[in-house]
């Protein structure tokens, strides 16, 4: 299964990324949400500008689609410096990193996405660069081996990852600012959607219609903007460009998105546990085999939101539905053993 689905926080590809550029904020005052992080960054940026020094190295971690890349561009813009973008998988050898670092000017920002996928050999090069702004390169081997030191200009490294637990402790400890990005509240998504409407030339749509989109957006700005574009297209063709709650409902029903933001894959996952395995508990690998899907994909793409809304519980014996999930699917209470709340023992009736 492709993870590039409508309700995924992962970018659907370069075309969508290009479309999103026009909607991304470029200054801190334009950024919505994450108030604690913005306050810390504002202080660090202001102090760095006054001392004419780069900002401390920053590590941003959290689910995809919450604005890690956008924040990197905002920091570079606020510092008046250039942003250089790469990713962990792209830095396969130490020489790849050396090439990136030697191109940096004083105060530039190096953004490494998926930094948890940096090879160990590359990490060894990045430690002295982060601490002392120098790179130690071993030349030759054996008896003739010697180390050449190359200096690089002071810079800011911004690392982004969805799997902070996979980062090595030495690398994590070298970041001055570390922050976990949380999911956005509906009122924050409403503000983001209102701004996006203005940038897309949609005028000032009805607030209730934007609230209906925000409720389905899984707390993720990327999903909110994606749904807004789908609704805009639907409204243009079917309603003369006018947005209303009915248009939003019809447009997203056509996409298979229900009132809680669940799509067909989410519902299939829940129905498989409910129908085939009587509500669980059941092992993830077993569910994946039944659905003919990859277990890792289900764990990373489907389960996080179901856990967030309280529809799924991870027990020691496997996955199990909660009573809220059974109610949402329209199942009879006696049809399956379900959980009253995540973490409780199954209640058989």
PyMOL commands that set and color helices and strands:
alter all, ss='L'
color gray80, all
select helices_A, chain A and resi 14-21+28-30+35-51+68-79+94-102+115-117+120-132+142-144+164-166+169-172+186-199+207-215+221-238+245-254+264-276+284-291+295-308+323-329+333-335
alter helices_A, ss='H'
color red, helices_A
select strands_A, chain A and resi 58-61+83-87+109-113+134-139+146-151+156-161+177-180+280-282+312-315+318-321
alter strands_A, ss='S'
color yellow, strands_A
deselect
rebuild
show_as cartoon
